Amino acid sequence: MKFTQRVSQVTPSITLEITAKAKALKSQGIDVCSFTAGEPDFDTPEHIKMAAKLALDQGKTKYGPTNGEMALREAIAKKLQQQNQLDYEAKNVIVTNGGKHSLFNLMLALIEAGDEVIIPAPYWLSYPEMVKLAEGTPVIVTTTAATDYKITPDQLQQAITPKTKLFVLNSPSNPTGSVYTPQEIRALAEVVVKNDIWVVSDEIYEHILYEGAKHLSIGAVNEAAFAKTIISNGFAKSYSMTGWRVGYLAGPEALIKAVSTIQGHSTSNVCTFAQYGAIAALESSQDCVQIMLQAFTERRKVILEGIRSIEKLSCPTPNGAFYVFVDISQTGLSSLAFSEQLLASHKVAVIPGLAFGDDRCIRLSYATDLDSIQKGLERLADFVKDL
Ligand SMILES: Cc1ncc(COP(=O)(O)O)c(C=O)c1O
């Protein structure tokens, strides 16, 4: 069977492959320590589930507006105004089937053949594939541990050509956990504005911050930056709502209308009663976010100490999200070989950095319980020692 050029140029997910192998071992009763999770291991907070249950009982089971329930769009606009200093109204917001879908919609609305999209590497693996699906050209800018895997204003400037349409910024970052400081964000905003390009700020991990790290949205830098900014966000990571599939895109009204046209002919509205859970997430107490953050803080300390005690492994201090990005290059193995051998011989599952555009590293998620983290670290240390 012949498929389109569009789909054949997309790289299948290495993450899914290794996760599937780990699951297969587990199903055979083998004790696997998995550091692969891209989602919090907590249940969705009870009050959010209650709100969705109530919505079901109240018959919120029909088609809804393509752009999302008005109450949710208003709650998101209020959140963006109050928490992020972004002057959006409901008309600037579209509710999508998760953050992934909001970014995908954006690429389809903004990018076409010939357009270049600047993506700093290591990157969240879907960004380049989405650009390719939209027939654009991903322009990968490699960053290193020396800058905590953050793109510098000079690097951004040098990557810009007359074809550049969009710059993808993700802070806190998956896979590195890096957080751009407000000063760094301001410097990048200056380059964006000077060159009149768009920036999409993927802020899905904005609440998962450590050691006093501050999240500044690039759109909040000044009016000129605001005019060139598009925000992508969602409920998955902050509220442990990965399976709910609720995210959003915020930006200039004309762009939201274009995205609405695409969504209107593809997915229509997001699951109506799930949106009521999202309203509760925004409008109720934010204690649940803090409780999860406390657990992540404790695990982060353990995992960083563990990694740093293993000779040949190193990583910069990640100030956000729930990942550590570990340099394994001193072992002499590629990230794929390291990950495959580690799983086969010591039953520890990690994601090879190759999936994120960096073959020198592996990604460990600490969205798992402390016991598994400790056991996994011991096995990892044994594995590296025996190499
Ligand atoms: C950086 C980043 N952006 C966006 C997403 C998409 O999240 P979701 O579609 O679950 O809302 C993820 C999920 O792993 C992510 O890590």
The ligand as an ORCA input file, in Angstrom:
! r2SCAN-3c Opt
* xyz 0 1
  C       6.812     19.951     26.018
  C       5.463     19.342     25.848
  N       4.527     20.025     25.180
  C       3.304     19.533     24.978
  C       2.947     18.297     25.464
  C       1.554     17.787     25.171
  O       0.779     17.565     26.270
  P      -0.737     17.136     26.156
  O      -1.074     16.947     24.712
  O      -0.854     15.877     26.930
  O      -1.518     18.262     26.749
  C       3.893     17.528     26.170
  C       3.563     16.174     26.638
  O       4.392     15.354     26.952
  C       5.175     18.076     26.376
  O       6.116     17.401     27.066
*
